[in-house]
Amino acid sequence: MNNSNYRGVVVPMVTPVTQDGRLDTEAVQRIIDFFAQNRVSPLLMGTTGEGNSVSQADGQLFVETAVKAADGRILIYAGLTGNCFAEQVRQAEVYTALGADVIVATLPTYYALTPEQMYEYYKTLADCITGPLMLYNILATTHMSIPVDVIRKLADHPNIVGLKDSERDLERMAQCIEITKTHDDFAYFCGWAAQSAHSLELGGNGIVPSTGNFVPEMFRQLFDATVAGDRTTANRLQDETNEIAKIYQKDRTLGQSLTALKVMMQTKGLCEPWMLMPLTRLSAEEEQAIVDKVEALLS
């Protein structure tokens, strides 16, 4: 690994809400404390956190609540979404002022962008904001892929500190990790949870697993084992976490899997499985089936 300040396990945290769609600040405090105890950081308002559905006011409250609950124990990564550039800059500055450590931004998604437009978007955003910026590539939701050549060029920017890449492409992963070997202050975070151990073995700085909402301790152990060169333990944990992920992901859309993940978290008293529109809860029968699988797993 290079000497980047950014490494370890960053969990794309769910956004806990009440039945009427308001941010559940008590649940935020519980989850952040759960993460801090297991030495993992949150990414607020990423894909798992329904980022595009969170209002500006709740986004600010979310960051403020998370920063206070973390109390300096872990870094806070705050996600930027939306298509209005001026509003994104304003939100980034508010999040930084509230104590967020890193701003993480996906591509604006309404228009198909050229590589040149992608570069200009991130360069201009990095020029305009105070806090460090991390690129977030996720083809599954933006329907665009930031080319490796664009990432390599952006890695030269003094305010761009890394890449969170959720694209399922092993060759691309290796190419992006190579960029970190020539850019000592640019980190690579793998957002493809099933390849967490592999990405770290290649030299990646960190992992961003959504299943870490439920078992953060297992991903922390996976990270520590890989860094220590204990591939046997890392691969065992990779297989075990892959099986846990199937409980909420198998045969579901991405949106359905997120409410299923909240059902799993409810079994630990962390949050309730309410969702922000347009996503909705699963049926009572589906929720009970998930609870049954969790109980079988834990027994």
Backbone torsions as a table, in degrees:
resi	resn	phi	psi	omega
1	MET	NA	152.7	177.0
2	ASN	-82.9	-168.1	-174.5
3	ASN	-96.4	21.1	-179.3
4	SER	-58.0	147.3	175.3
5	ASN	-74.5	-10.4	-173.4
6	TYR	-110.6	117.4	-178.0
7	ARG	-161.9	172.7	175.7
8	GLY	98.3	-151.0	-176.8
9	VAL	-107.6	122.5	174.8
10	VAL	-118.0	114.3	-177.3
11	VAL	-90.9	125.5	175.3
12	PRO	-71.6	95.3	-168.3
13	MET	-69.5	138.6	171.7
14	VAL	-64.7	156.8	174.3
15	THR	-100.9	105.4	-178.2
16	PRO	-76.5	129.6	-179.4
17	VAL	-131.8	161.4	176.5
18	THR	-85.3	174.4	-177.8
19	GLN	-58.8	-31.4	-179.3
20	ASP	-92.1	13.2	171.5
21	GLY	86.1	9.9	177.8
22	ARG	-88.0	151.2	178.2
23	LEU	-61.6	130.2	178.4
24	ASP	-89.7	90.6	-173.0
25	THR	-66.9	-31.4	177.8
26	GLU	-66.3	-39.1	176.9
27	ALA	-66.9	-38.5	176.1
28	VAL	-56.6	-46.2	-179.5
29	GLN	-61.9	-42.0	179.6
30	ARG	-63.0	-45.4	-176.6
31	ILE	-68.1	-43.0	179.1
32	ILE	-61.4	-41.6	178.4
33	ASP	-64.9	-40.2	175.6
34	PHE	-58.5	-44.5	178.2
35	PHE	-65.3	-46.1	-177.2
36	ALA	-62.1	-39.2	178.2
37	GLN	-62.1	-28.3	-179.2
38	ASN	-103.0	11.0	173.6
39	ARG	58.8	43.3	171.7
40	VAL	-124.4	151.5	179.9
41	SER	-102.1	155.6	175.5
42	PRO	-95.3	145.2	161.7
43	LEU	-103.6	110.3	-179.7
44	LEU	-82.4	139.5	172.9
45	MET	60.7	36.8	168.1
46	GLY	-84.0	-159.9	179.8
47	THR	-64.6	-46.3	179.1
48	THR	-64.0	-27.0	-179.9
49	GLY	-90.7	16.4	177.0
50	GLU	53.4	38.2	-170.0
51	GLY	-51.2	-40.1	-177.9
52	ASN	-70.9	-11.8	-178.2
53	SER	-101.9	-3.9	-177.7
54	VAL	-85.9	128.9	179.1
55	SER	-68.3	160.3	178.3
56	GLN	-59.6	-41.6	-178.6
57	ALA	-64.6	-44.0	179.3
58	ASP	-70.6	-31.4	175.9
59	GLY	-61.0	-43.2	178.2
60	GLN	-66.5	-42.3	178.7
61	LEU	-64.4	-37.6	179.0
62	PHE	-60.9	-50.6	-179.6
63	VAL	-62.7	-46.0	-178.9
64	GLU	-59.7	-44.8	-178.8
65	THR	-66.8	-42.5	-178.6
66	ALA	-66.1	-42.3	179.9
67	VAL	-61.7	-45.0	179.7
68	LYS	-64.0	-41.6	-178.4
69	ALA	-68.7	-36.0	179.8
70	ALA	-68.3	-36.5	176.3
71	ASP	51.3	42.1	175.6
72	GLY	78.9	1.4	-176.9
73	ARG	-77.2	-31.4	-177.6
74	ILE	-140.4	158.9	176.4
75	LEU	-76.6	151.1	177.0
76	ILE	-113.7	117.4	176.3
77	TYR	-100.1	126.1	-176.5
78	ALA	-115.0	126.4	-177.3
79	GLY	-85.4	141.9	174.4
80	LEU	-107.6	135.1	176.2
81	THR	-134.7	178.8	177.5
82	GLY	99.2	175.2	-176.4
83	ASN	-116.0	-8.8	-179.6
84	CYS	-89.1	111.3	-174.4
85	PHE	-62.3	-44.0	-178.3
86	ALA	-60.5	-40.7	178.8
87	GLU	-68.7	-36.0	177.7
88	GLN	-62.9	-43.7	178.6
89	VAL	-62.0	-44.3	-179.5
90	ARG	-62.4	-44.6	179.8
91	GLN	-63.4	-42.0	179.9
92	ALA	-59.8	-42.7	-179.7
93	GLU	-67.6	-37.3	176.8
94	VAL	-65.0	-45.9	-179.5
95	TYR	-60.6	-42.0	179.7
96	THR	-65.8	-42.9	178.9
97	ALA	-63.2	-31.0	179.0
98	LEU	-78.9	-10.1	175.6
99	GLY	116.0	4.0	175.9
100	ALA	-62.8	140.0	-176.0
101	ASP	-88.4	-30.6	-176.4
102	VAL	-143.0	140.5	173.2
103	ILE	-101.5	131.6	-177.1
104	VAL	-120.0	124.1	-172.5
105	ALA	-128.2	127.2	169.0
106	THR	-82.2	168.6	173.6
107	LEU	-69.1	143.0	167.6
108	PRO	-60.0	142.7	-163.3
109	THR	-118.0	-0.2	-175.8
110	TYR	-70.5	-39.9	-178.5
111	TYR	-106.7	144.9	170.5
112	ALA	-70.8	127.6	-174.7
113	LEU	-105.7	145.9	173.2
114	THR	-79.5	161.6	175.3
115	PRO	-54.9	-36.1	179.8
116	GLU	-66.1	-39.7	178.7
117	GLN	-67.9	-38.0	176.6
118	MET	-60.8	-45.8	179.8
119	TYR	-61.3	-47.6	-177.5
120	GLU	-64.1	-37.9	179.1
121	TYR	-60.0	-53.5	-176.9
122	TYR	-68.4	-38.9	179.1
123	LYS	-62.5	-45.4	-178.4
124	THR	-67.3	-40.2	177.6
125	LEU	-61.3	-45.2	179.6
126	ALA	-63.7	-34.6	178.6
127	ASP	-69.2	-29.8	-169.8
128	CYS	-92.7	-17.5	-174.4
129	ILE	-108.4	157.9	-176.7
130	THR	-83.8	-42.6	-176.0
131	GLY	-78.6	160.8	177.4
132	PRO	-64.4	145.9	-175.7
133	LEU	-114.4	135.0	173.5
134	MET	-115.7	133.2	176.7
135	LEU	-74.9	147.3	179.7
136	TYR	-132.6	109.9	-179.8
137	ASN	-103.1	119.0	178.3
138	ILE	-144.4	93.1	-177.4
139	LEU	-59.5	-35.6	-174.1
140	ALA	-60.2	-30.4	-177.7
141	THR	-111.5	-32.8	179.4
142	THR	-87.2	-18.3	-178.5
143	HIS	61.5	24.7	174.3
144	MET	-140.1	150.6	178.1
145	SER	-120.3	126.2	177.3
146	ILE	-72.1	117.9	-177.6
147	PRO	-60.4	147.3	-179.4
148	VAL	-58.2	-38.0	179.4
149	ASP	-62.7	-35.7	177.7
150	VAL	-68.5	-41.6	178.2
151	ILE	-62.1	-42.3	180.0
152	ARG	-60.8	-40.8	179.7
153	LYS	-68.9	-41.3	-180.0
154	LEU	-68.7	-26.8	-179.9
155	ALA	-62.9	-18.4	177.3
156	ASP	-77.0	-15.8	-176.6
157	HIS	-72.0	129.9	-175.9
158	PRO	-63.8	-20.6	-178.2
159	ASN	-103.0	4.0	176.6
160	ILE	-104.6	115.2	-166.6
161	VAL	-104.6	-5.3	-179.9
162	GLY	171.0	-175.6	-178.0
163	LEU	-135.6	130.1	165.8
164	LYS	-104.0	116.1	-174.2
165	ASP	-117.6	119.2	-179.9
166	SER	-105.8	11.1	-179.4
167	GLU	-77.1	136.9	-175.1
168	ARG	-91.4	78.0	-175.5
169	ASP	-148.6	106.3	-175.2
170	LEU	-66.1	-36.9	179.2
171	GLU	-65.7	-42.5	177.6
172	ARG	-62.5	-42.0	178.8
173	MET	-55.8	-48.4	-179.1
174	ALA	-62.1	-39.7	-179.5
175	GLN	-66.5	-40.3	-179.8
176	CYS	-69.3	-38.4	177.5
177	ILE	-65.4	-32.9	176.7
178	GLU	-60.2	-33.4	179.5
179	ILE	-60.8	-37.3	-178.9
180	THR	-67.0	-20.9	-177.8
181	LYS	-78.9	-16.1	176.4
182	THR	-112.1	-2.8	178.3
183	HIS	-129.1	97.6	-169.8
184	ASP	-66.6	-18.6	-177.5
185	ASP	-113.3	24.7	179.6
186	PHE	-122.5	120.3	-173.3
187	ALA	-102.8	149.5	173.8
188	TYR	-113.2	123.9	175.7
189	PHE	-115.5	127.4	-179.1
190	CYS	-86.8	119.7	177.3
191	GLY	-98.3	12.6	177.0
192	TRP	-105.2	91.4	-166.7
193	ALA	-57.3	-34.4	-177.2
194	ALA	-68.2	-13.9	178.5
195	GLN	-112.5	21.9	-177.2
196	SER	-55.7	-55.0	-177.0
197	ALA	-62.0	-42.8	-178.9
198	HIS	-61.8	-43.7	-178.6
199	SER	-62.9	-38.3	179.1
200	LEU	-69.6	-37.5	177.2
201	GLU	-62.8	-32.6	178.9
202	LEU	-74.4	-14.8	-179.6
203	GLY	115.5	9.8	176.5
204	GLY	-63.4	155.6	-176.8
205	ASN	-87.8	-28.4	-175.2
206	GLY	-164.6	175.3	-178.0
207	ILE	-131.8	152.8	-177.0
208	VAL	-131.8	77.0	-174.8
209	PRO	-96.3	126.2	179.6
210	SER	-65.8	-31.1	178.5
211	THR	-64.1	-16.1	175.4
212	GLY	-64.1	-15.2	172.8
213	ASN	-62.4	-32.0	-176.4
214	PHE	-97.1	-41.1	-178.3
215	VAL	-129.7	63.9	-179.4
216	PRO	-59.4	-33.2	-177.6
217	GLU	-62.9	-33.1	-178.8
218	MET	-70.2	-38.2	178.8
219	PHE	-73.2	-32.9	174.7
220	ARG	-63.8	-42.9	178.1
221	GLN	-64.9	-38.4	177.9
222	LEU	-62.4	-45.7	179.4
223	PHE	-61.8	-49.5	-178.0
224	ASP	-62.0	-39.3	-179.9
225	ALA	-65.9	-41.3	-179.7
226	THR	-65.4	-43.6	178.9
227	VAL	-61.7	-35.9	-179.8
228	ALA	-80.0	-2.8	179.4
229	GLY	82.1	12.0	-179.6
230	ASP	-90.4	80.0	-175.6
231	ARG	-68.0	-31.3	-179.3
232	THR	-60.8	-49.0	178.9
233	THR	-65.7	-43.1	-179.1
234	ALA	-61.1	-44.4	-178.5
235	ASN	-69.2	-34.5	176.5
236	ARG	-63.9	-45.8	179.2
237	LEU	-65.5	-34.3	177.0
238	GLN	-61.9	-46.6	179.9
239	ASP	-63.2	-41.9	-177.9
240	GLU	-67.0	-42.1	179.7
241	THR	-70.4	-32.4	175.4
242	ASN	-60.2	-39.6	179.4
243	GLU	-67.9	-39.6	177.9
244	ILE	-63.4	-38.9	-179.4
245	ALA	-61.4	-32.4	-178.8
246	LYS	-62.7	-27.0	-178.6
247	ILE	-58.8	-39.8	-178.1
248	TYR	-104.0	-17.6	-174.9
249	GLN	-98.1	-34.0	-170.4
250	LYS	-60.7	128.3	176.6
251	ASP	63.1	24.0	177.5
252	ARG	-123.2	153.2	169.8
253	THR	-70.1	167.5	177.7
254	LEU	-57.1	-46.2	-179.2
255	GLY	-62.3	-42.2	177.9
256	GLN	-65.0	-35.6	-178.7
257	SER	-66.5	-29.5	-178.3
258	LEU	-70.0	-39.2	176.6
259	THR	-72.2	-33.0	175.6
260	ALA	-63.6	-36.9	176.8
261	LEU	-64.7	-39.7	177.5
262	LYS	-65.3	-33.9	175.5
263	VAL	-61.1	-43.4	177.7
264	MET	-61.7	-42.3	180.0
265	MET	-67.0	-30.6	178.2
266	GLN	-62.6	-31.4	179.5
267	THR	-66.0	-17.3	176.1
268	LYS	-103.2	7.4	178.1
269	GLY	72.3	23.3	-175.3
270	LEU	-88.7	-39.4	-179.4
271	CYS	-163.2	172.7	175.1
272	GLU	-104.5	155.9	-172.1
273	PRO	-86.0	35.9	173.2
274	TRP	-76.6	149.0	-176.9
275	MET	-123.1	160.4	173.0
276	LEU	-88.7	135.5	175.4
277	MET	-54.2	141.2	12.4
278	PRO	-88.4	1.9	179.1
279	LEU	-78.7	153.3	-176.9
280	THR	-136.5	165.6	176.9
281	ARG	-69.0	160.5	173.1
282	LEU	-79.7	172.0	175.9
283	SER	-68.7	159.6	179.2
284	ALA	-59.4	-35.5	-179.9
285	GLU	-67.0	-42.9	178.7
286	GLU	-64.6	-41.5	179.9
287	GLU	-62.8	-41.3	179.8
288	GLN	-66.5	-37.3	178.3
289	ALA	-62.2	-37.8	177.8
290	ILE	-66.8	-44.4	178.5
291	VAL	-58.8	-42.6	179.4
292	ASP	-61.3	-41.6	179.1
293	LYS	-66.6	-38.8	177.9
294	VAL	-64.1	-44.9	179.9
295	GLU	-62.4	-39.0	177.5
296	ALA	-64.9	-39.5	178.9
297	LEU	-64.0	-46.2	-176.4
298	LEU	-70.3	-26.8	180.0
299	SER	-80.3	NA	NA
